[in-house]
C-alpha cells in the first residue's frame, strides 16, 4: 500500500495536503487529519501504527480511530490514490482515434471568423445548437470572412461534443458548457502563443494602471453587472467569463461580451442605453454587452491586486470578508476554475494564491460594490457603516 502513494504528486498547502494522481490528473484536498495519515503511511507506518499514534494524540478510543482511518483509506482507493499497478485511462495518445473524421467544409451548419484578442480565428459549428451556445459572447468580435491562420471546429460526438483545433488537436466534452470552455481555451492559446498558462479562472476582471481585480464566482452572483458598472466608472475591461493567468502572474484580456441577465437590464439601462437593442439569447434570457477595444486592458496584461467573490445581497449591509489562502483556493475550484496540474506550474499557482489577498464581497447596492472594488484597486479596504 505504501508504494502506491508514490504514484501521486503532493503539495503541502497551509496545514493541508494537495494530492494530484499522475495516472489521471485531478486535485484532491486532504484536511489536516488526512494529511497526517498520508504522511505517516508515506514514512512506512502501517495502518495499525497510524491508528495507535492518532488515538494517543487525540485521546480517542482506538476502535473509533481505526474506523475513521479505514474509511479514509477506502475513499482513497475509490479515487485510485491507493491503486498501484492499474493501467492508466485510455487517451488519444494511446493509438486509436477517439473521434470521427472532421466533415468537409460544406457540411458545417455555420462558419465565423472572430478577432477577440486581435488574432483572426475561424470557428465552424456542426449544428445550430452549438452555434447558439458559442457565438453570442463572441459575436461583437466577428470580422468579415477572411483567411484565418487557425481554425477551431465544434462537432457532435454521440451525446457529447468534440473541439478540434487546426484539424488534429482534439478535446472531448460531455456537455455544451464544457465544449465552450475548451473553445475559449483554444482561442487563448492561439491568440497568445508565447504565454504559459497557470490558470483560467471562471471570473470577470477589471483594472487600472496599477493592476487588476479578479471577481470570481458562479453564475447569478452579480459579478457581470458589477463588472459593467466598473467599466462605466472608468476601469479597463479584461473579461466576464474566462480570466487567464500567465506564468508571469499577469492576467491577459479576453474581452467576451458581458453576459447581462434579464434582471439586470433595468439596472444597467441608464449606464448603457444600447443594451435594450441587443439581441436576447437562451432560455435564461441574457444580452451580451460588447465593450469597445479601446476600453479593454493592455495586451501584455496586468498583475492581480486582489481576488474578490462578489455576491449581491439587497437589504443587507455591504461588507468585505477576508479569505485565507485555503479558503481562496477552495472557492476558486468550486467556481469551476481551471488550474494547471503540471507540478511546476501548480506550485507557482499555489504561491500566487498564498500571496494574493482574497475577499468575499457582499454588497447591497451596485454603487457600494463599485466603491469596494475601486478601493481594492487603490490598495485600500473600504469600510461601510451599518
C-alpha positions, 0 to 999 in steps of 0.5 A: 500500500505504501508504494502506491502513494508514490504514484501521486504528486503532493503539495503541502498547502497551509496545514493541508495536503494537495494530492494530484494522481499522475495516472489521471490528473485531478486535485484532491484536498486532504484536511489536516487529519488526512494529511497526517495519515498520508504522511505517516503511511508515506514514512512506512507506518502501517495502518495499525501504527497510524491508528495507535499514534492518532488515538494517543494524540487525540485521546480517542478510543482506538476502535473509533480511530481505526474506523475513521482511518479505514474509511479514509483509506477506502475513499482513497482507493475509490479515487485510485490514490491507493491503486498501484499497478492499474493501467492508466485511462485510455487517451488519444495518445494511446493509438486509436482515434477517439473521434470521427473524421472532421466533415468537409467544409460544406457540411458545417451548419455555420462558419465565423471568423472572430478577432477577440484578442486581435488574432483572426480565428475561424470557428465552424459549428456542426449544428445550430445548437452549438452555434447558439451556445458559442457565438453570442459572447463572441459575436461583437468580435466577428470580422468579415470572412477572411483567411484565418491562420487557425481554425477551431471546429465544434462537432457532435460526438454521440451525446457529447461534443468534440473541439478540434483545433487546426484539424488534429488537436482534439478535446472531448466534452460531455456537455455544451458548457464544457465544449465552450470552455475548451473553445475559449481555451483554444482561442487563448492559446492561439491568440497568445502563443508565447504565454504559459498558462497557470490558470483560467479562472471562471471570473470577470476582471477589471483594472487600472494602471496599477493592476487588476481585480479578479471577481470570481464566482458562479453564475447569478452572483452579480459579478457581470453587472458589477463588472459593467458598472466598473467599466462605466466608472472608468476601469479597463475591461479584461473579461466576464467569463474566462480570466487567464493567468500567465506564468508571469502572474499577469492576467491577459484580456479576453474581452467576451461580451458581458453576459447581462441577465434579464434582471439586470437590464433595468439596472444597467439601462441608464449606464448603457442605453444600447443594451435594450437593442441587443439581441436576447439569447437562451432560455435564461434570457441574457444580452451580451454587452460588447465593450469597445477595444479601446476600453479593454486592458493592455495586451501584455496584461496586468498583475492581480491586486486582489481576488474578490467573490462578489455576491449581491445581497439587497437589504443587507449591509455591504461588507468585505470578508477576508479569505485565507489562502485555503479558503481562496483556493477552495472557492476558486475550484468550486467556481469551476476554475481551471488550474494547471496540474503540471507540478511546476506550474501548480506550485507557482499557482499555489504561491500566487494564491498564498500571496494574493489577498482574497475577499468575499464581497457582499454588497447591497447596492451596485454603487457600494460594490463599485466603491469596494472594488475601486478601493481594492484597486487603490490598495485600500479596504473600504469600510461601510457603516451599518 
